[in-house]
Amino acid sequence: MAFDIIDEKSALCKLLYQGAKWIYTHADQLVFTFKNGAQYIKDRGWEKSIDLKKVHYINNGIDLDGYDNKRSDCAFHDKDLESEKVKIIYTGSMGPPNQINLIIDAAKKLQDSSVGNVMFILFGDGISRNAEEQRCISSGIDNVIFKGTVEKEKIPYILSKSDATVLIEKNTPLNRYGISENKVFDYLAAGKPILCNDASIRSIVDESDCAIVDNDLANAVRVLLQMDPEDYRKACSSSEIVAHAYDFESLTDTLESIIEMA
């Protein structure tokens, strides 16, 4: 419904909401992968039927030991990853919800303002890729490189070569409850600043300075470029610290305690 795939007033949507409410009511404990699950229940007007004390939060997280092993054991050799330019890397799907057009918009804006030391490197595929790649060619946007898909185990090494990562969030009513994309945790584990167009990333990183949030991604890039070395190191360190909060080992302990409550 949030992505306009089905109408909120349709019989199907109403049926799904009724099913959700029934499940939430009869569950012994509830685990949401977004932070503000209790607020979601309140906004649906279900709090009289559902005990909010049984609402918990566990995001997708990451296996940090496995991530570190892949970073050292699964290299991906590519000349662009060795560039001396500031490398901003995106990984993941390239469909309409991913809005990679906003990355291309930022790249063009930076190029038009003669910011020549930045390169956007995009890994992944989807129905939006061809159109955006052709747009770069036809418009002469030469600071974006599309790399296509790679094996998942290569991602840690690829991200280790970045100077920053980029996350695009489509602004939907769901964002106020939090986000849970797997790529966020890959980005955090890489220990690099995350450029994001939407404040919903704060549901994961809180006020950590590992995220540079600006609706205009070109401005976020400018902030990155103007950081002094110490602030940049601090942002990288903060990213790693946040990643540890979402390590599978820690999340499993939380899940175990919830099961014990049930």
C-alpha positions in Angstrom: 0.0 0.0 0.0 2.8 2.4 0.9 4.3 1.9 -2.6 0.9 2.3 -4.3 0.8 -1.3 -5.5 -2.7 -1.8 -3.9 -5.3 0.7 -2.8 -5.7 1.1 1.0 -9.5 1.0 0.5 -9.5 -2.2 -1.5 -11.0 -5.4 -0.2 -7.6 -7.1 -0.4 -5.8 -4.4 1.7 -8.6 -4.4 4.3 -8.3 -8.2 4.6 -4.6 -8.1 5.0 -4.9 -5.5 7.8 -7.5 -7.6 9.5 -5.2 -10.6 9.3 -2.2 -8.6 10.7 -4.3 -7.4 13.6 -5.4 -10.9 14.4 -1.8 -12.2 14.3 -0.5 -9.4 16.5 -3.3 -9.9 19.0 -2.8 -13.6 19.4 1.0 -13.7 19.3 2.8 -14.2 22.6 5.6 -11.7 21.6 6.0 -9.5 18.5 9.3 -8.7 16.8 9.4 -5.9 14.3 12.4 -5.2 12.0 11.7 -1.5 12.2 12.3 0.5 15.4 8.9 2.1 16.0 6.6 -1.0 15.9 4.6 0.2 18.9 3.9 3.5 17.2 2.7 1.6 14.1 0.2 -0.3 16.2 -1.0 2.9 17.8 -1.4 4.6 14.4 -3.5 1.7 13.2 -5.7 2.2 16.3 -5.0 -1.3 17.6 -3.4 -0.6 21.0 -6.6 -1.6 22.9 -6.4 -5.1 21.4 -2.6 -5.5 21.5 -0.4 -5.3 24.5 2.4 -2.9 23.6 4.7 -4.5 26.2 5.1 -7.5 24.0 6.4 -5.4 21.0 10.2 -5.7 20.4 12.7 -4.6 17.8 15.4 -6.6 16.1 16.7 -5.3 12.8 18.3 -7.5 10.1 21.8 -7.0 11.3 25.0 -8.6 10.1 27.5 -11.4 10.9 30.6 -9.3 11.5 33.0 -12.2 11.7 31.8 -13.6 8.4 31.9 -10.1 6.9 35.5 -9.6 8.0 36.5 -13.0 6.6 35.0 -12.2 3.2 36.7 -8.8 3.1 40.1 -10.4 3.4 39.4 -13.6 1.5 37.1 -12.6 -1.4 38.9 -9.8 -3.3 37.4 -8.1 -6.3 40.1 -6.7 -8.5 38.9 -3.7 -10.5 40.9 -0.6 -11.7 38.2 1.8 -10.7 38.3 0.6 -7.1 41.9 1.7 -7.1 41.2 5.2 -8.4 42.7 8.2 -6.6 39.3 9.9 -6.8 36.8 10.0 -4.0 34.8 6.8 -4.5 31.2 6.7 -3.5 29.8 3.2 -3.8 26.2 2.0 -4.1 25.3 -1.7 -4.0 21.9 -3.4 -4.5 18.8 -3.4 -6.6 18.1 -0.8 -9.3 14.3 -0.8 -9.5 11.9 2.2 -9.2 11.8 2.1 -5.4 15.6 2.3 -5.3 15.6 5.7 -7.1 19.1 5.5 -8.4 18.1 8.5 -10.6 18.8 10.6 -7.5 22.4 9.4 -7.6 22.6 10.4 -11.3 21.1 13.8 -10.5 23.7 14.4 -7.8 26.5 13.2 -10.1 25.4 15.6 -12.8 25.0 18.5 -10.4 28.6 18.0 -9.1 29.9 17.6 -12.6 28.1 20.8 -13.7 29.7 22.7 -10.8 33.2 21.4 -11.8 33.6 19.0 -8.8 35.9 16.6 -10.7 37.4 14.5 -8.0 34.4 12.3 -7.2 33.3 9.0 -8.8 30.1 7.2 -8.2 30.5 3.4 -8.6 27.2 1.5 -8.8 27.1 -2.3 -8.3 23.8 -4.1 -9.0 21.1 -4.4 -11.6 17.4 -3.9 -12.1 14.8 -2.5 -14.5 16.0 1.1 -13.9 19.6 0.5 -14.7 19.5 0.6 -18.5 17.6 3.9 -18.6 19.9 5.6 -16.1 23.0 4.2 -17.8 21.8 5.5 -21.2 21.0 8.9 -19.5 24.6 9.1 -18.4 25.8 8.4 -21.9 23.4 10.8 -23.7 24.0 13.6 -21.1 27.8 13.2 -20.9 27.7 12.3 -17.2 31.1 10.8 -16.8 31.5 10.5 -13.1 29.2 7.5 -12.8 30.2 3.9 -13.5 27.8 0.9 -13.6 29.5 -2.3 -12.7 26.6 -4.8 -12.8 26.1 -7.6 -10.4 28.8 -9.4 -8.4 28.7 -12.3 -6.0 27.5 -11.3 -2.5 30.7 -12.4 -0.9 32.7 -9.8 -2.9 30.7 -6.9 -1.4 32.8 -6.5 1.8 36.0 -6.1 -0.2 34.3 -3.7 -2.7 33.0 -1.5 0.1 36.4 -1.5 1.8 37.6 0.4 -1.3 35.0 3.1 -0.9 35.5 6.5 0.6 31.7 6.6 1.4 28.6 4.7 0.6 25.3 5.9 -0.6 21.8 4.9 0.5 18.6 6.1 -1.2 15.4 6.0 0.7 12.0 6.4 -1.0 9.9 8.7 1.2 6.8 6.7 2.1 4.6 6.7 5.2 6.5 3.6 6.5 9.7 5.5 6.8 8.6 7.2 10.1 8.6 3.7 11.7 12.2 2.9 10.6 14.1 1.1 7.9 15.7 -2.3 7.6 17.6 -2.7 4.3 20.4 -5.3 4.5 22.7 -3.0 2.6 22.7 -0.5 5.5 24.5 -3.1 7.7 27.0 -3.9 4.9 27.7 -0.2 4.7 28.2 0.2 8.5 30.5 -2.9 8.6 32.6 -1.3 5.9 33.5 1.5 8.4 32.8 4.4 6.0 30.4 7.3 6.1 27.0 6.8 4.7 25.4 9.5 2.5 21.6 9.3 2.7 18.8 11.4 1.3 16.3 10.7 4.1 16.4 11.0 7.9 14.8 7.6 8.3 18.4 6.2 8.5 18.5 7.7 12.0 16.2 4.9 13.1 19.3 2.7 12.7 22.3 5.0 13.4 20.5 7.4 15.8 22.6 10.6 16.1 25.9 8.9 15.1 28.0 11.1 12.9 28.6 8.1 10.5 25.6 9.3 8.4 25.5 12.5 6.3 21.8 13.2 5.7 20.7 15.6 3.1 17.7 15.5 0.7 20.1 16.8 -1.9 22.8 14.2 -2.3 25.1 16.6 -4.1 25.2 18.7 -0.9 25.9 15.5 1.2 28.9 14.9 -1.1 30.1 18.4 -0.6 30.0 17.9 3.2 32.0 14.8 2.8 34.6 16.6 0.7 34.9 19.4 3.2 35.5 17.1 6.2 38.9 17.4 7.8 40.8 14.1 8.2 40.1 13.8 11.9 36.3 14.2 11.4 36.4 11.7 8.6 38.2 9.2 10.8 35.6 9.8 13.5 32.8 9.1 11.0 34.4 5.9 9.9 34.9 4.8 13.5 31.3 5.6 14.4 30.1 3.5 11.5 32.0 0.5 12.9 30.7 1.1 16.4 27.1 1.2 15.2 27.7 -2.0 13.2 28.6 -3.9 16.4 25.2 -3.1 17.9 23.7 -5.1 15.0 26.1 -8.0 15.1 24.1 -11.3 14.8 25.6 -12.5 18.1 24.1 -9.5 20.0 20.8 -9.7 18.1 20.6 -13.5 18.9 20.9 -12.7 22.6 18.0 -10.3 22.3 15.9 -12.9 20.4 16.7 -15.5 23.0 15.4 -13.2 25.8 12.2 -12.6 23.9 11.7 -16.4 23.4 12.2 -16.8 27.2 9.5 -14.1 27.8 7.1 -16.0 25.6 
